[in-house]
Amino acid sequence: MGFFESFRVAVDMLRLHKLRAFLTMLGVIIGVASVMLIVEISDGFKKFLLGQIEELGTDTIIVFFDPGKMRGQGFGRIDKLTNDDIDYIQNRTTTIGLVSGILQGPADEIRHGDRTLKSPRVICTDQNQAQLSKVGIAKGRHLSENDLKYLANVCVIGDETAETLYGKDDPLGQTLTMKGMTLQVVGVMERIDIMGQTNGKDVWIPITTAQKKWIGGEMVSYITCKPKDGVAVNTAMDDVWEVLMRKSGGRPLYRVDSRESMLKVLGTIVQVIGVVLAGIAALSLLVGGIGIMNIMLVSVTERTREIGLRKAVGARRSAILAQFLVESALLSLVGGLIGMFFAFAIGQAVTVLTAISKTPPPNGISMPFNPVVGVVTALYSALIGVVFGIYPAARAARLSPIEALRTE
């Protein structure tokens, strides 16, 4: 009996025992669906992270003060950068187009009249930061070079800040007060939501105003840079690193990173976690394989006389062996295909529902179906069926035709 004949008989057996076959395949269905869903979630979350970081700009380079650490290692204290470092990077590098310093302002609350906003995020920066962070303007304008030059008491605020302090009134030209500082609102930023964080409660003020009139000193929390057009991020990072090493006399006082490198690290972490979880889920296929072995042993017992009859008319052991291996492989393969269908359906449902509900914002999470992983997983499930079907098939092939025919 050839392969196609064995396949036809295997299909007939599935049709004859539909419920038993489905219950047997259930372990494989769950295992394959779990593997595929984990891969879809991993790919979808990685794509989501990429989209979030791209909104801020993957070509942004970030400089931290991090003594004792080499580039890209660790997260040290951030408290020793100054305006001199900004000027040094701007004047000594050949690959950097924009440089901006950021100083985190100490504000517990801000007020306007009898209205108060708790825990705002006060960012002291310059006119380049909006372009570096890709933050648009909804009303008014961003900080300007003249604001920094003349130490202007102005600010640009987020939409949540505007709504809390001014309600339906136009915030432009209005004032707000924080401890030791009164500012006039010149702009309202477009809202950005990134991985659960938002700029809605932001208050941006000129860094020179903060340093000269409020906080004092020339300290900045960190520096952001952007390469010139056509310059690779890694090339610009090397340029900044070499310039800062010259400034520090060869001491590793700084850490230079980019959002692109951070994204790669996050993507790698997500991918590794996905592979590990998929591997663990794949172990559940072994449970499905045990179920297939069990039902194939039952099938051998039920069809003992059939096996004896086939051997009596000349069937070889190899033909009997192939027959039961094809049946077990088909059981497992069909279970794998059903599992793939469920994974695809669930992934599409999650994609649509998160897009409709905008959770997480703005467009939900896409869970793309990976056909390559699907084919590999289906073939793996078929292999599980073959492996766990070897013992029942070998047991059937070893049956003596005389004893098999005498079985009641």
Buried (B, 14 or more C-beta within 10 A) or exposed (E): BEEEEBBEBBBEBBEEBEEBBBEBBBBBBBBBBBBBBBBBBBBBBBBBBBBBBBBBBBBBBBBBBBEEBEBBEEEBEBEBBBBEBBEBBBEBBEBBBBBBBBBBBEBEEBBBEEEEBEEBBBBBBBBBBBBBBEBEBEBBBBBBEEBBEEBBBBBBBBBBBBBBBBEEEEBBEBBBBBEEBEBEBBBBBEBBBBEEEBBBBBBBBBBBBBBEBBBEEBBBBBBBBBBEEEBEBEEBBBBBBEBBBEBEEEEBBBBBBBBBBBBBEBBEEBBEBBEEBBEEBBEBBBBBBEBBBEBBBBBBEEBBEBBBBBBEEEBEBEBBBBBBBBBBBBBBBBBBBBBBBBBBEBBBEBBEEBBEEEEBBEEBBBBEBBEEBBEEBBEBBBBBBBBBBBBBBBBBBEBEBEEBBEEE
